[in-house]
Amino acid sequence: MRYQRLLLGVCILSAVIAGCHQHPLTDYRPLDAAGMFSSDIEQLKGLNVSDAEIAQVVKLKHAGISDDTCVELVSAAHVRKHLFTSAEAASDLAGARFSEQQILDIARADQLDAISIDAVTLKLIGLSDSTVQLVLQMHLDGKPVMASAEISRLKNTGLTERQILDRINAGMTDEAAEKEIKSREAIRNHKNTDFVRVRGRRAN
């Protein structure tokens, strides 16, 4: 009898734990209002999304992100064993004209929140798509690469994109970049403050 009670208790506990991960009362109406197709809403139901995730998906829809990508972003988060909470990061990337495939690649590496600011900054700097993609891929591969802030400052000192790319490929660190930036800024400031003597007639 004691064994049966113990077994029953374990079963009840297991059911409670399983139920903690269910969201039977989730309100999917905001997705319909945001213009998501019913078939894609059904996919999200299959992913057992929470109300908080519904709100995140609505943000994605308002940013113009497609239904398929919305579903994939939520799915990628669940594969990583956490809720999808990165709508703002994904929306910022979309606003900076990153493709949905690029956004998905970043999401699947679970790096949306970690590198979205750097990624957007690289676009704002005015670097070519190929250079931006190189830097992003290095981030995704876990390779050391200069922060976008240092890349921006190097560009502001007058380096061309080709020169910056050479430094990235050579593995320049943030510390090394900081030294070069200070050196180039010092040279530039010195040139701007050179004393120029104005020659004129001596007064009688």
C-alpha positions, 0 to 999 in steps of 0.5 A: 500500500505504501508503495502504491501511494508513493507511486501515485505521488510520483505520478502526480508530481510528474503531471504537475511538473509537465503542466508547468510548461503548458500554456492552455490559456494563452491568448492568440488573438493579438497575433490575428490582429497583427496580421499573422496567418492562421496556419502560422498561429497554429505552428506557434500553438504547437510550440506552446508559446506563452502570452509573453512570447505572443507579445514578442511575436507581435513586435516582430510583426510590427517590424515587418518580419515575415510569419515564417521567420517569426515562427523560426525565431521562437522555435530557435529559442525553444531549441536553446531551452529558453523563451523567445525574448529577443524581439527588440534585437531582431527588430533592430536588425531588420530596421538596419536592413539585415536579411531575415536569413541573417537574423535567423543565423544569429538567432540559431547561434543564440546570439541575438541579444549579444551582438545585435548592437554591434551588428547595427553599428557596423551598418551605421558606420557605412561598411560594405555588406561583405565586411559586415558579414565577415565580422558577424561570422567571426562573432558567430564562430567565436573568433576574436574580433574588434568591437564595432565601436573600435572599428568605427573610431578607426574609420573616423581617424581616416582609415579606409575600409580596406585598411580596416579589413586588413587589421581585422584579418590580422586579428587586431584586438581592441587594445591594439586598436585603441593604441593605434586610434590614440596615435592617429588622433594625436598626429591629426591633432598635432597637424591641426595645431601647427603654428603658421606665421603670417608675413606682412609689411612692417608698420612704419 
